[in-house]
Amino acid sequence: MFNPVTPEVTEVKSRFAAKRWIVVTMIVAGGLVAAACGSSTPSASGKNKSHKSAAGTTSTTSSSTTSTTAAGATTTTAGSTTATTAKSTTATTAKSTTATTAKSTTATTAAASGSNALGGSNDFNTPAAKLTGAGSTFDQPLFERQFYDYNKDNAKVSVTYASVGSGAGETDILGNTVNFGASDVPEPSATTGSGGAILQIPVVLGGIAMAYNEPCLGNHVHLTGTQIAQIYSGKITDWNAISSSCPSGSSIEPVYRADSSGTSNAFTHYLTSVDAGDWPSSLDGKQPAFPHGEGGNGNAGVAGDVQNGQGTIGYVELAYALQSSLDYAAVQNSAGAFVLPSLASVTADAAAFPNVTADNYLIVNGSGAGAYPISTYSWIIVYQKQANTSNGIALGKMLNWMVNAGQADASAIGYAPLPSNIVALADSTINQMQNSSGAALF
């Protein structure tokens, strides 16, 4: 069903920048950007600036906007505009429209009130919708790819996603300012927002790589959980203590997430589970007070600081390490084996946790010789009752595609496809979506 490509082989050479907004604006007339159609990775540009600082300080990273538009449109990145072709036109050409086609239905067409069964890529029952989302940076490379690919078959649906971190995404959806939030940390089951009861759908599975920039270590240094905990607590400050191939005085600069982060939550929970002495539960969470190192915003910010620093190490979703061409560690698992993050090793870790729910979501340090120990699911949060029926139908159909056919995009860039039990959980949750009167949407 899938054609996995191991991350060790798929070393993407593009430089990866911090992205606050990933805007997927679909324009039908004129065709889609040819380069994007052939791309095997999310678009990336620009460089983050690393700022060496005192322990506990935060380095800021530049934000950028990426737009996927019709051929000839402009792409704005970090404040600069570059024409994509010599014959470029603006995204408002006479023959182009956003989010709808000349023949598309409006949000109140009869098609929207017809058969609403899930499944299929373009069954003409999906109403036009402009969806907005915000949250996890862990998900951003996959979301960028999925939203683009989904629109190729469903040109009436556009998605604007703000890659601002899990904590901010939770705030936005609970405040009902977006159609969906994305977080690696599900809300407690009884949580409600200003729009009522919520549903939480697992959509992404990935490994958290320990990426570093220290040539004396080689490509895949071996690290134990205790060593990682002691690096981040400040007990180990010299790479020579990790590897004799590094001269004494090779300073270690750990980089952590400064913002509220589901990636931090999984990472710090792993540290507590393997070494509570060096990393107590008081330092376990989405935004703990890291005792040592420098902070970066988002996975892209951490990757940028590691890439542009010296002697640096940081925790990022594997796709970011690959796209930034960063070295990353083989981490010792519960069976004592040193394992690299990959499709197979993250899948093996997830297999040790077959009963995942929104209230039982952590999957770190799973059993099995082949399991990579720092892995996590990520979740999309929506309201059970959708105030706008057409948006609700479009959102539910897109989510169904993301957790089924759209998982092919995951394996292409270093994420692991969702296990079948998690797909079943996701589909059953999507089917609980309702209209404003409480009638089932699907």
Buried (B, 14 or more C-beta within 10 A) or exposed (E): EEEBBEBBEBEBEBBBBBBBBBBBBBBBEBEBBEEBEEEEBBBBBBBBEBBBEEEBEBBBBBBBBBBBBBBBBBBEBBEEEEEBEEEBBEBEBEEBBBBBBEEBBEBEBEBBEEEBEBEBBBBBBBBBBBBBBBBBBBBBBBBBBBBBBBBEBBBBBBBBBBBBBBBBBBBBBBEEBBBBBBBBBBBEEEBEBEBBBBBBBBBBBBBBBBBBBBEBBEEBBBBBBBBBBBBBBBBBBBBBBBBEBBEEEBEBBBBBBBBBBBBBBBBBBBBBBBBEEBBBEEBBBBBBEBBBBBBBBBBBBBBBBBBBBEBBBBBBBBBBBBBBBBBBBBBBBBEEBBBBBBBBBBBBBBBBBEEBEBEEBBBBBBBBEBBBBBBBBBBBBBBBBBEBBBBBBBBBBBBBBBBBBBBBBBBBBBBBBBBEBBBEBBBEBBBBBBBBEEEEBB
